[in-house]
């Protein structure tokens, strides 16, 4: 069992990821900075919302591709990840990689002033990237 962060082994990343996002959701709901009904209204809002989401998601996936290429070009550099699930970087290299990931989401928000666009794009890209783990891990545990 390999450990790459201070708190948990790699075997538990799916759980720390879930707990992190659950805590984040609870915080934003309690602070009244997030509304499921407002998000739903945006999702049902039509073409303008979805075009922005698709452009943002494509940019986010491109950012991941760039960081994968950079990590392949410089394999010896430590990204300094504190918690894989939280994706906080503790080294200059890791901070650069996280900045690249955040760039399309930040640009999307600055252009639209609608937090639900980058949030939806982030959700979709994470679902595509991590969705199989999220689906198959509970299934494997239930066997």
Secondary structure, 3 states (H helix, E strand, C coil): CCCCCCCCCHHHHHHHHHHHHHHHHHHHHHCCCCCHHHHHHHHCCCHHHHHHHHHHHHHHHHHHHHHHHHHHHCCCCCCCECCCCCCCECCHHHHHHHHHHHHHHHHHHHHHCCHHHHHHHHHHHHHHHHHHHHHHHHHHHHC
